[in-house]
Amino acid sequence: MPVIAFFEGDLVADPDLSVSPEGSPVCEVVVRPMPRSERQRAQRERASEPPTYHVTAVDDDAYALASLPEGARVVIIGQVKAVSWVDEAGARHRRDTVVVDSLGQSIHAGALVA
């Protein structure tokens, strides 16, 4: 059974758009989630490094995500996938990545103007 992530957050840097070996567009970015309660906000302020999610989008979602600048607030729904790799020094690494199923710009960031 897949693990589903649903969160709102800010892009930490400009998205990185590339092309997969199969020829599909792929966009990767890091998102800092917004705290959903005062308790989470206080925990985040005490943390030396705030939590982040690594996010990957493909096909049309890749183009949509790549069009957003650093600091844009987004809403992401996606499946959590484990990604592993070995670096040049031979060290093994692993992290969870959220693969986008649905993506939107948050209305809390002033995206809509009355």
N, C-alpha and C positions, 0 to 999 in steps of 0.2 A: 504494500500500500504506500503510495507516495506521500511525502511530507509537503504540505502546502504552506507557503509563507504569504502573508498579507500585511503590508506596512506602508506608511507614508514617510518620506524622508527627503533630504537634500543631496544633490549630486556633489561629491567631494572634489571632483576634478572634471574637466571636459571629457566626454565619452570618447572611447577609442574604437573607431570603425575600421574593420578589416574584412577580408574575404576568406572563407574557409577553403580547404583543399577541394571541396566539392563545388565551389563557385557560389555559395550562398553568403550574403552579407551577415556579419556577426559584429555586434557592438558590446563592449565590456565597459563597466563603470563601477565605481564604489559609491554606495549610498549610506549616509548617516541617518538612521531612523529618528523620527521625532518622538519624544517621550509622550506617552498617552495618559499619564497621571502625574500629580505633584510628587508622588513617591519616586516614580521613575526619573523625573526631572532632577530631584535631589541626588539620586544615585549617580546619574550621568555627570552632575557637577563635581561629585567627589572622585569620580574615576580619573585616573591619570591619562587614559586614552579612551575616548568615547567609542562605543560599539559601532561597527560598520558591517554592511552586507556587500559581498561581491555579487554583481548582477550581470547576466549575459542575456542578450536578446538576439534573435535571428530573424531573417527575412524582413517583412515590412516593419515589425517592431524594432529591428535594428536601426532602420533609417529614422524612425520616429524618435528613438532614444538619442541617436547621434545628433539630431537637430537641436537638442537642448543644451544650454550652456552650464558651466560650473555654477553651483548654487541654486539651480532650478529645483523646485519642490515637485516630487512625483509620488504617485500611488502605484505600487507594484503588487501584482498577484502572480505567484509562480511556484514551481516545484523546486524543492531543495535537492541538489545533486552533489555528491562527493566528487571532488576533482583531486587527482594526485599527479605528481611529476617528480622528476629527478633533475636537480640543477647541474651546472657544469662541474661543480666540485664533488658530485656524486651523492649529495645529501638528498634524502627523500622528503617531500613536502606533501601536505594534504590540507584542503580547506573545503568548506561548503560553499556552493554557489547557487544563487537563485536564478533559475531559468525562467524567463518571462513568459507567462500565459496571457496576461493582460497588463496594460500600461496606460497611465493617464497623468496629466498634469493636475496638481492639486489646486482646488479653488481657494484653499486657505492662504495661498501665496499671492493672492491678488491677481490671479489669471483672468478673472472675470471683472469687468468694469461696468458699473451700473450707469 
